[in-house]
Amino acid sequence: MEWSELVPDLRFALTRGEEQTVLHLAGELDVAAAVALFRRLPLPTMCSRRLVLDASRVTFCDLAGVDVLLALHHQAAACGGRLVLKAAHRAVLRALAHSGDAAAVELARACTARMRRGHHPDQRLLRQAMVMALRLTDTHLGTAQLWDAPTRTLRVVTQRGFPSDVVSFFETVNGGECSCGSAALKHSPVFVEEVAGHPSYSGTPAADVLGTVPVGAVSSLPVIGSTGRLLGVVSVYHDRPSRWSAEQRRRLHTLAHATGRLAQHSA
């Protein structure tokens, strides 16, 4: 997926398929972004079919941003298409819900209904697995994400060492973006020894955000129950490029496998 800059604080990517077009946005959806969005993108063509908007990376949305989403919604309806808001960041959901517009509120409600919210029994085990993974790899940066099957997204349930703006950016991960997304989709561990230039990060907004921490290496382990159901992903990070030794890989794999079995027994 190739990302392009709309304005300095907003990037976009398009994924076109036979049945739908997916518009991915990352950054801040404000007045400047709204103007650029309508100038740069072939919206009439996009809205004439099913348009899926991935707003999981939109960390700021004001009334102008709400107007953009409503314009896309109404234009899609007028063209015989449909706008589906998928995996929206809470900043977007909050702006829609508080706008006072019935169509905006319905967009937020429909998106929220597709996303699993609230406490889930797997969260506790994922948190414990993250703490253990940090000890096994002698690092202080880690995340644990819960898999939401209906929307095929990962949602952070706990983390260590990251500033709030970075946590906000990675609130939800959709598709195969980043090592955690790849691990979730492939049901296989992903070990990245150098984030800069790696295919999972190169040219993505995620690479820009992680560079501020900084993060140099990452290991993402899918936690899978005995029935094959994906429960979530545990990731640990080094602040500089690092080699994941065979022993570390073995221990992390064993930890993820044991966590999956425990979750299955406690369900």
C-alpha distance (Angstrom), angle and dihedral (degrees) to the residues before:
residue distance angle dihedral
M1 . . .
E2 3.80 . .
W3 3.81 118.6 .
S4 3.82 123.6 -152.0
E5 3.80 131.4 -171.2
L6 3.81 118.6 -112.7
V7 3.79 95.3 175.6
P8 3.83 129.8 -15.4
D9 3.81 92.1 -86.4
L10 3.81 100.4 39.3
R11 3.80 132.9 57.6
F12 3.79 129.8 -178.9
A13 3.78 141.5 -165.9
L14 3.80 131.3 -168.9
T15 3.79 126.2 -146.6
R16 3.79 112.5 -170.3
G17 3.79 123.7 -161.8
E18 3.79 137.2 168.2
E19 3.79 93.8 -98.5
Q20 3.79 103.9 27.7
T21 3.78 148.2 9.0
V22 3.80 120.1 -131.0
L23 3.81 118.4 -151.6
H24 3.81 113.1 -161.5
L25 3.81 118.0 -162.6
A26 3.81 127.8 -171.9
G27 3.79 127.2 -177.2
E28 3.80 132.4 16.1
L29 3.80 123.1 -10.4
D30 3.81 104.7 -154.9
V31 3.82 138.9 130.2
A32 3.81 95.8 -66.9
A33 3.79 91.3 47.2
A34 3.81 91.7 47.7
V35 3.80 92.5 54.7
A36 3.81 92.8 46.6
L37 3.79 92.0 46.9
F38 3.79 93.4 57.4
R39 3.80 92.9 43.1
R40 3.80 98.3 48.0
L41 3.80 106.5 36.1
P42 3.84 128.8 71.0
L43 3.78 91.4 -124.4
P44 3.85 98.9 166.1
T45 3.81 90.6 56.2
M46 3.80 92.7 43.1
C47 3.80 93.6 48.5
S48 3.81 94.8 50.5
R49 3.80 89.5 79.2
R50 3.80 137.7 26.7
L51 3.81 106.5 -45.5
V52 3.80 115.5 -166.0
L53 3.79 115.0 -163.8
D54 3.79 116.1 -156.4
A55 3.81 103.0 -160.6
S56 3.79 96.5 163.1
R57 3.83 90.2 115.4
V58 3.82 96.9 47.5
T59 3.81 100.8 106.8
F60 3.82 96.0 174.4
C61 3.80 129.6 38.9
D62 3.82 126.6 169.6
L63 3.82 131.3 179.1
A64 3.80 90.9 -76.5
G65 3.79 87.8 56.2
V66 3.79 90.5 50.4
D67 3.81 88.8 51.0
V68 3.81 89.3 54.1
L69 3.79 92.2 52.9
L70 3.79 91.7 47.0
A71 3.81 91.3 48.3
L72 3.81 89.8 52.9
H73 3.80 90.2 47.2
H74 3.81 94.6 50.4
Q75 3.81 94.3 41.3
A76 3.79 91.2 51.2
A77 3.81 90.7 50.5
A78 3.83 91.6 48.3
C79 3.83 90.9 50.9
G80 3.78 93.6 48.7
G81 3.79 92.8 -105.1
R82 3.78 133.2 108.8
L83 3.80 136.9 -125.8
V84 3.80 116.1 -139.6
L85 3.80 116.4 -170.1
K86 3.79 106.6 -150.3
A87 3.80 130.0 -169.8
A88 3.79 95.4 -15.7
H89 3.79 121.0 -170.4
R90 3.80 114.2 -111.4
A91 3.82 89.4 -111.3
V92 3.81 88.7 64.1
L93 3.80 94.5 43.1
R94 3.80 91.0 49.2
A95 3.81 92.9 50.1
L96 3.80 92.2 48.8
A97 3.79 94.1 46.4
H98 3.81 93.4 48.9
S99 3.81 96.4 44.2
G100 3.80 93.9 88.0
D101 3.81 91.6 -134.1
A102 3.80 113.6 127.8
A103 3.81 94.2 -143.8
A104 3.82 91.3 49.3
V105 3.79 91.8 49.5
E106 3.80 90.0 50.2
L107 3.82 91.5 51.3
A108 3.80 89.5 53.6
R109 3.80 92.8 45.1
A110 3.81 93.6 50.1
C111 3.80 91.9 47.9
T112 3.80 92.9 48.3
A113 3.80 91.1 48.4
R114 3.81 89.6 58.4
M115 3.80 92.8 50.6
R116 3.79 121.3 75.6
R117 3.79 108.6 -124.4
G118 3.76 136.8 -179.3
H119 3.79 130.1 33.2
H120 3.78 120.0 -22.4
P121 3.82 125.2 -170.3
D122 3.82 92.4 -124.0
Q123 3.81 92.0 61.4
R124 3.81 94.9 78.5
L125 3.81 93.3 52.3
L126 3.80 91.9 46.0
R127 3.82 90.2 52.2
Q128 3.80 91.3 50.2
A129 3.80 91.1 47.7
M130 3.80 91.1 52.6
V131 3.81 92.1 52.3
M132 3.79 90.8 49.8
A133 3.82 91.8 46.5
L134 3.81 89.9 54.2
R135 3.80 89.7 54.1
L136 3.80 93.1 47.4
T137 3.80 92.8 52.3
D138 3.81 98.4 35.3
T139 3.80 94.1 -128.0
H140 3.81 134.4 125.7
L141 3.82 100.4 -145.5
G142 3.79 119.8 85.8
T143 3.79 146.4 140.0
A144 3.78 136.7 -164.7
Q145 3.80 118.4 -157.2
L146 3.79 130.6 -168.8
W147 3.81 117.5 -138.2
D148 3.81 115.6 -125.9
A149 3.80 105.2 -158.4
P150 3.84 99.4 -168.2
T151 3.82 92.6 58.2
R152 3.84 96.8 25.3
T153 3.79 91.0 -128.6
L154 3.80 136.5 132.0
R155 3.81 119.2 -131.4
V156 3.81 123.7 -162.4
V157 3.81 112.1 -118.9
T158 3.80 97.8 171.2
Q159 3.79 140.1 -2.4
R160 3.79 142.5 179.3
G161 3.79 129.5 -144.6
F162 3.81 102.5 2.5
P163 3.82 124.6 119.1
S164 3.80 117.6 -117.2
D165 3.82 95.8 -106.1
V166 3.81 91.3 56.1
V167 3.82 91.8 47.2
S168 3.80 89.1 49.7
F169 3.81 91.8 52.0
F170 3.80 91.9 51.7
E171 3.82 94.5 41.8
T172 3.81 88.6 121.9
V173 3.80 130.0 11.7
N174 3.78 117.8 -158.0
G175 3.79 126.0 -163.0
G176 3.78 123.6 -19.1
E177 3.78 96.7 -31.4
C178 3.83 114.9 137.2
S179 3.79 126.0 -3.0
C180 3.81 92.6 -70.1
G181 3.81 92.5 54.7
S182 3.80 91.2 47.9
A183 3.81 91.1 48.8
A184 3.81 90.3 51.0
L185 3.79 95.7 49.3
K186 3.81 95.6 42.0
H187 3.84 95.5 39.6
S188 3.78 85.2 -136.3
P189 3.84 134.9 109.0
V190 3.79 117.2 -97.3
F191 3.80 120.0 -152.7
V192 3.80 117.1 -169.6
E193 3.79 114.3 -173.9
E194 3.82 95.4 -177.3
V195 3.81 119.6 24.5
A196 3.81 94.6 -167.8
G197 3.79 107.3 87.5
H198 3.81 96.0 4.3
P199 3.85 113.5 138.6
S200 3.82 91.9 -122.8
Y201 3.81 91.1 59.1
S202 3.80 110.2 17.4
G203 3.80 111.6 121.0
T204 3.81 94.1 -0.8
P205 3.82 129.3 124.0
A206 3.81 86.7 -121.4
A207 3.81 90.9 65.3
D208 3.80 90.7 53.8
V209 3.81 92.1 50.9
L210 3.81 95.5 45.4
G211 3.79 89.6 49.0
T212 3.80 89.2 67.2
V213 3.83 93.5 59.8
P214 3.08 89.2 35.9
V215 3.81 114.6 -120.3
G216 3.79 119.6 -179.8
A217 3.82 104.3 168.1
V218 3.79 136.0 17.6
S219 3.78 139.2 -171.3
S220 3.83 119.8 -161.7
L221 3.82 121.2 -168.0
P222 3.82 122.3 -169.0
V223 3.79 113.1 -140.2
I224 3.80 107.9 -142.4
G225 3.80 127.4 -177.2
S226 3.81 123.2 -131.5
T227 3.83 90.0 -98.6
G228 3.81 91.0 57.2
R229 3.81 95.6 -104.1
L230 3.81 114.3 144.7
L231 3.81 110.2 -126.6
G232 3.79 101.2 177.9
V233 3.78 146.4 -63.5
V234 3.81 130.3 -90.2
S235 3.81 116.9 -158.0
V236 3.79 133.3 -174.4
Y237 3.78 126.2 -168.3
H238 3.80 140.6 -159.1
D239 3.79 120.6 -149.1
R240 3.80 91.5 -130.6
P241 3.82 136.0 31.5
S242 3.80 107.6 -70.0
R243 3.77 139.3 173.8
W244 3.80 115.1 -117.7
S245 3.82 103.2 -138.9
A246 3.79 122.8 -137.9
E247 3.81 89.2 -111.3
Q248 3.81 92.8 52.6
R249 3.79 90.9 48.8
R250 3.80 91.4 49.7
R251 3.81 93.1 49.0
L252 3.81 93.4 47.0
H253 3.79 91.6 48.2
T254 3.81 90.5 50.2
L255 3.82 90.8 48.9
A256 3.82 93.0 50.7
H257 3.82 91.4 47.1
A258 3.82 92.9 49.1
T259 3.83 91.6 47.6
G260 3.79 90.6 52.5
R261 3.81 91.9 52.1
L262 3.81 91.9 47.9
A263 3.81 91.4 50.4
Q264 3.79 91.1 50.6
H265 3.81 92.2 51.1
S266 3.82 93.4 47.5
A267 3.83 94.7 47.8
